Amino acid sequence: MARFLTTSHFGRCVATQIRMASDQLGELGKGAGKGGGGGGSVREAGGAFGKREAAEEERYFRQKEKEQLAALKKHHQEEIDHHKKEIERLQREIDRHKGKIRKLKYDD
């Protein structure tokens, strides 16, 4: 039950944050948002060019996010490969030490 309450609470928080962020933006391409900052002369003018500019900006940031995600995935895969090699190296060391122990037992 507690898990359900936590999950539904989390969903409400996310929905509230998204709603608040969209309220600050105003409608994309319709001039400056409610945040106080201007979006540049083209976006401030509004109209079709403002909407096009907003769409181009959104596309740019989606592409950047996609590139960053791909780089992050590549980095994590390289980390995994490195750790697998390290595990193999350490396993060889363990086997080597076990061999030394066996040799010492037989020498006694």
C-alpha positions, 0 to 999 in steps of 0.5 A: 500500500505504501508503495502505491501511495509513493508511486501516485505521489511521485506521478502527481509531483511530476505532473505538477512540475510539467504543468508549472514549466509549461505555464512559464513558457507560454505558447511556443512561438507566441513571443516572450514567455512568462519567465521574463526573458525574451526569446529573441527578436524573431520569437518575440514577434510571434507569428509563423516565424516565431513558431518555426523558430520555436520548432527549430529550437526544440528540434535542436535540443532534442538532437543534442539530448539524443547525442548526449544519451548516445555518448553516455551509453557508449561511456557506460559500455566502455566502463562495463568492458573495462570492468569485465577485463579487470575481473578476468585479470583478477580471476587469473591472479586468484588462480595463480595464488591458488596454484602457489598454495597447492604447490606449498601443500604438496611441498610439505 
